[in-house]
Amino acid sequence: MTKRIELIVDGKSHAIDADPDMPLLYALRDDIGLKNPRFGCGLAQCGACTVWIDGEPVRSCATPVDSVGTGKVTTLAGISKDGKPHKVQQAFIDEQVPQCGYCLNGWVMTSAALLEKNPKPNDAQIREALSGLKCRCGTHVAILRAVKRAAQA
């Protein structure tokens, strides 16, 4: 059974016809056509699908599309301002974090949300905020450097 669902994604309104229990990730990628977030594990364990709903990071692979309600969805593309990268995106570039890049969506979105709440986190707070994310390339040390750099920006 499908339902007409209205979503606000990166400041733009979208109307889709979908099963209310369909994961938000599928709506973002398949119905709206976004390239990020990404499908990783499908179990909310890796973080590749992370988006914000009203500023809170959520795993879109495990979030039913109908549960978003009137919440504003922000994706990786939506955190830049006036064509300039978000300070976390810029720090990831400056620290040359990406290797394969598949997981970066989750790391950047989660790091940016952390810095919105806690602009000057210590190492333990950074590690705690990022603890549920996975990177198979092993760029964790560079990621920590990038988050610290963004906190100083």
Residue frames as qw, qx, qy, qz and C-alpha x, y, z in Angstrom:
[[0.000, 0.890, 0.456, 0.000, 0.00, 0.00, 0.00],
 [0.445, 0.205, -0.001, 0.872, 1.50, 3.33, -1.03],
 [0.178, -0.850, -0.394, 0.302, 0.91, 6.74, 0.43],
 [0.346, 0.787, 0.012, 0.511, 1.71, 10.27, -0.75],
 [0.659, -0.559, -0.170, 0.473, 4.58, 11.47, 1.45],
 [0.217, 0.934, -0.056, 0.278, 5.95, 15.00, 1.52],
 [0.783, -0.312, -0.073, 0.533, 9.63, 15.40, 2.37],
 [0.103, 0.981, -0.160, 0.028, 11.74, 18.51, 2.78],
 [0.886, -0.108, 0.136, 0.430, 15.27, 17.55, 1.75],
 [0.505, -0.080, 0.137, 0.849, 18.10, 20.08, 1.69],
 [0.077, 0.406, 0.137, -0.900, 15.53, 22.88, 1.74],
 [0.361, 0.112, -0.542, -0.751, 13.49, 21.59, -1.21],
 [0.682, 0.057, 0.477, -0.551, 10.06, 20.01, -1.05],
 [0.237, 0.194, -0.875, -0.376, 9.54, 16.59, -2.62],
 [0.762, 0.006, 0.294, -0.577, 6.36, 14.54, -2.92],
 [0.202, 0.271, -0.917, -0.212, 6.70, 10.80, -3.41],
 [0.864, -0.138, -0.088, -0.476, 4.32, 7.85, -3.48],
 [0.331, 0.390, -0.830, 0.223, 5.80, 5.17, -1.26],
 [0.715, -0.392, -0.578, 0.034, 5.12, 2.44, 1.23],
 [0.329, -0.879, 0.108, -0.329, 5.19, 4.29, 4.60],
 [0.826, -0.495, 0.245, 0.113, 7.58, 1.67, 6.01],
 [0.777, 0.500, -0.043, 0.380, 10.09, 2.02, 3.17],
 [0.617, -0.415, -0.083, 0.663, 13.49, 3.19, 4.45],
 [0.074, 0.928, 0.019, -0.364, 14.15, 6.90, 4.04],
 [0.355, -0.464, 0.615, 0.530, 17.39, 5.94, 2.28],
 [0.411, 0.306, 0.782, 0.355, 15.46, 4.38, -0.59],
 [0.191, 0.893, 0.397, -0.094, 13.30, 7.49, -0.97],
 [0.161, -0.847, 0.240, 0.447, 16.37, 9.73, -1.05],
 [0.301, -0.349, 0.730, 0.504, 18.26, 7.63, -3.57],
 [0.278, 0.261, 0.866, 0.323, 15.57, 6.02, -5.71],
 [0.139, 0.795, 0.591, -0.001, 12.72, 8.54, -5.66],
 [0.056, -0.953, -0.006, 0.298, 14.57, 11.84, -5.24],
 [0.771, 0.581, -0.060, 0.252, 17.75, 10.77, -7.07],
 [0.223, -0.891, 0.386, -0.086, 20.44, 11.70, -4.55],
 [0.718, 0.390, -0.550, 0.171, 23.83, 10.01, -4.65],
 [0.246, 0.099, -0.732, 0.627, 24.46, 10.44, -0.95],
 [0.513, -0.529, 0.659, -0.151, 23.66, 8.96, 1.50],
 [0.441, 0.358, -0.785, -0.249, 24.86, 5.51, 0.58],
 [0.933, -0.225, -0.080, -0.271, 23.65, 2.01, 1.25],
 [0.049, 0.598, -0.776, 0.194, 26.17, 0.19, 3.42],
 [0.021, -0.081, 0.971, -0.223, 24.90, -2.53, 5.70],
 [0.465, -0.334, -0.544, -0.613, 21.15, -1.89, 5.72],
 [0.638, -0.438, -0.616, 0.146, 21.15, -2.52, 9.47],
 [0.213, -0.932, 0.010, -0.292, 22.05, 0.94, 10.84],
 [0.842, -0.452, 0.056, 0.291, 25.46, -0.36, 11.89],
 [0.700, 0.117, 0.166, 0.684, 27.96, 1.27, 9.51],
 [0.120, -0.713, -0.173, 0.669, 26.74, 4.85, 9.11],
 [0.289, 0.019, 0.554, 0.781, 27.15, 5.25, 5.34],
 [0.038, -0.605, -0.677, -0.419, 23.46, 6.23, 5.13],
 [0.271, -0.521, -0.468, 0.660, 23.58, 8.99, 7.77],
 [0.044, 0.606, 0.305, 0.733, 21.46, 12.10, 7.25],
 [0.008, -0.078, -0.522, 0.849, 20.13, 14.70, 9.65],
 [0.213, -0.652, -0.639, -0.349, 16.49, 15.04, 10.56],
 [0.289, -0.918, -0.119, -0.244, 16.04, 18.43, 12.18],
 [0.032, 0.827, -0.487, 0.280, 19.78, 18.52, 12.88],
 [0.693, -0.403, 0.573, -0.172, 20.00, 15.09, 14.50],
 [0.246, 0.411, -0.816, -0.323, 22.05, 12.40, 12.75],
 [0.812, 0.036, 0.436, -0.386, 19.99, 9.31, 11.88],
 [0.258, -0.176, 0.876, 0.367, 20.64, 6.15, 9.93],
 [0.531, 0.298, -0.125, -0.783, 18.33, 6.51, 6.96],
 [0.400, 0.127, -0.865, -0.274, 18.48, 2.79, 6.10],
 [0.255, -0.280, -0.886, 0.265, 16.52, 2.01, 9.27],
 [0.149, 0.321, 0.327, -0.876, 14.27, 5.08, 9.37],
 [0.329, 0.546, 0.760, 0.122, 10.81, 4.57, 7.87],
 [0.188, 0.291, 0.301, 0.889, 10.11, 7.33, 5.37],
 [0.326, -0.696, -0.475, -0.429, 6.73, 8.09, 6.96],
 [0.611, -0.581, -0.367, 0.393, 8.36, 8.68, 10.37],
 [0.392, 0.118, 0.028, 0.912, 10.08, 11.83, 9.09],
 [0.022, -0.787, -0.555, 0.269, 6.78, 13.70, 9.23],
 [0.197, 0.971, 0.099, 0.091, 7.41, 17.44, 8.97],
 [0.631, -0.586, 0.253, 0.441, 11.09, 17.05, 9.84],
 [0.403, 0.854, -0.279, -0.173, 13.69, 18.65, 7.63],
 [0.937, -0.035, 0.209, 0.278, 16.11, 16.16, 6.10],
 [0.100, 0.897, -0.390, -0.181, 19.66, 17.35, 5.46],
 [0.962, 0.156, 0.065, 0.212, 22.09, 15.34, 3.39],
 [0.660, -0.273, 0.181, 0.676, 25.79, 15.72, 2.73],
 [0.318, 0.447, 0.389, 0.740, 24.97, 18.00, -0.18],
 [0.218, -0.835, -0.374, -0.339, 22.87, 20.19, 2.08],
 [0.606, -0.668, -0.170, 0.397, 25.49, 21.12, 4.67],
 [0.473, 0.065, 0.173, 0.861, 27.57, 23.31, 2.38],
 [0.044, 0.830, 0.357, -0.426, 26.72, 27.01, 2.30],
 [0.264, 0.885, -0.115, -0.366, 26.83, 29.32, -0.71],
 [0.803, 0.545, -0.241, 0.032, 28.75, 26.74, -2.73],
 [0.118, 0.649, -0.671, 0.337, 31.48, 26.43, -0.11],
 [0.650, -0.100, -0.749, 0.084, 32.17, 23.19, 1.75],
 [0.657, -0.728, -0.093, -0.173, 31.11, 22.89, 5.38],
 [0.109, -0.805, 0.560, -0.163, 34.12, 23.25, 7.68],
 [0.755, -0.235, 0.610, -0.054, 34.11, 19.48, 8.28],
 [0.827, 0.515, 0.207, 0.086, 34.07, 18.79, 4.55],
 [0.319, 0.879, -0.304, 0.180, 36.97, 21.21, 4.09],
 [0.427, -0.651, 0.613, -0.138, 38.92, 19.64, 6.94],
 [0.878, 0.057, 0.475, 0.016, 38.47, 16.18, 5.37],
 [0.671, 0.719, -0.001, 0.180, 39.86, 17.60, 2.13],
 [0.020, 0.883, -0.417, 0.216, 42.74, 19.37, 3.88],
 [0.555, -0.486, 0.663, -0.129, 43.69, 16.25, 5.85],
 [0.442, 0.364, -0.724, -0.385, 43.37, 14.11, 2.70],
 [0.579, -0.138, 0.671, -0.442, 41.06, 11.69, 4.50],
 [0.858, 0.300, 0.081, -0.409, 39.34, 9.95, 1.58],
 [0.276, -0.286, 0.863, 0.311, 40.60, 6.68, 0.26],
 [0.118, 0.328, 0.867, 0.357, 37.71, 4.81, -1.31],
 [0.172, -0.082, -0.003, -0.982, 35.28, 7.44, 0.02],
 [0.399, -0.349, -0.768, -0.360, 32.32, 5.11, 0.36],
 [0.456, -0.537, -0.644, 0.298, 31.82, 5.69, 4.08],
 [0.264, 0.082, -0.137, 0.951, 32.62, 9.41, 4.15],
 [0.341, -0.540, -0.379, -0.670, 28.98, 10.46, 4.13],
 [0.700, -0.573, -0.426, -0.004, 28.51, 9.02, 7.62],
 [0.626, -0.219, -0.239, 0.709, 31.75, 10.36, 9.04],
 [0.132, 0.246, 0.095, 0.956, 31.21, 13.90, 7.75],
 [0.431, -0.560, -0.383, -0.596, 27.53, 14.08, 8.72],
 [0.729, -0.528, -0.407, 0.153, 28.16, 12.68, 12.20],
 [0.543, -0.109, -0.167, 0.816, 31.21, 14.91, 12.77],
 [0.017, -0.378, -0.182, -0.908, 29.35, 18.03, 11.63],
 [0.575, -0.616, -0.406, -0.353, 26.44, 17.21, 13.95],
 [0.711, -0.374, -0.353, 0.480, 28.89, 16.76, 16.83],
 [0.368, 0.024, -0.051, 0.928, 30.47, 20.16, 16.18],
 [0.246, -0.558, -0.337, -0.717, 27.04, 21.81, 16.00],
 [0.692, -0.631, -0.324, -0.134, 26.33, 20.61, 19.54],
 [0.695, -0.625, 0.109, 0.339, 29.86, 20.74, 20.92],
 [0.467, 0.871, -0.143, 0.047, 32.11, 23.15, 18.98],
 [0.129, 0.717, -0.646, 0.226, 35.25, 22.21, 20.95],
 [0.956, -0.234, -0.050, -0.168, 35.08, 18.47, 21.72],
 [0.309, -0.656, 0.687, 0.046, 37.99, 16.67, 23.31],
 [0.250, 0.326, -0.866, -0.283, 39.44, 13.45, 21.88],
 [0.146, 0.136, 0.942, -0.268, 37.22, 11.21, 24.01],
 [0.445, 0.518, 0.374, -0.627, 34.08, 13.09, 22.94],
 [0.433, 0.525, -0.487, -0.547, 35.05, 12.83, 19.28],
 [0.135, 0.180, -0.971, -0.087, 35.71, 9.10, 19.58],
 [0.278, 0.285, 0.798, -0.452, 32.42, 8.55, 21.40],
 [0.487, 0.555, 0.093, -0.668, 30.41, 10.47, 18.78],
 [0.501, 0.525, -0.554, -0.408, 32.03, 8.50, 15.94],
 [0.370, -0.316, 0.859, -0.157, 32.09, 5.12, 17.68],
 [0.711, 0.279, 0.592, -0.257, 29.33, 3.51, 15.62],
 [0.558, 0.739, -0.192, -0.325, 30.82, 4.27, 12.20],
 [0.856, -0.090, 0.436, 0.265, 32.82, 1.89, 10.05],
 [0.374, 0.819, -0.356, -0.249, 35.69, 2.56, 7.61],
 [0.976, 0.006, 0.181, 0.123, 37.28, -0.45, 6.02],
 [0.593, 0.682, -0.179, 0.389, 40.14, 1.60, 4.55],
 [0.722, -0.366, -0.300, 0.505, 41.46, 2.41, 8.03],
 [0.267, 0.554, 0.017, 0.788, 41.52, 6.20, 7.75],
 [0.500, -0.734, -0.457, 0.052, 40.46, 6.62, 11.38],
 [0.527, -0.416, -0.100, 0.734, 43.55, 8.60, 12.44],
 [0.166, 0.158, 0.334, 0.914, 43.13, 11.03, 9.53],
 [0.287, -0.655, -0.568, -0.407, 39.43, 11.35, 10.35],
 [0.527, -0.680, -0.360, 0.361, 40.21, 12.30, 13.96],
 [0.397, -0.202, 0.109, 0.889, 42.74, 14.89, 12.72],
 [0.001, -0.391, -0.501, -0.772, 40.12, 16.31, 10.36],
 [0.394, -0.742, -0.528, -0.125, 37.47, 16.63, 13.10],
 [0.519, -0.568, -0.180, 0.613, 39.99, 18.39, 15.35],
 [0.282, 0.030, 0.306, 0.909, 40.93, 20.72, 12.47],
 [0.160, -0.580, -0.556, -0.574, 37.28, 21.54, 11.83],
 [0.486, -0.724, -0.450, 0.196, 36.77, 22.26, 15.54],
 [0.456, -0.439, -0.002, 0.774, 39.58, 24.82, 15.35],
 [0.243, 0.344, 0.482, 0.769, 38.21, 26.49, 12.21]]
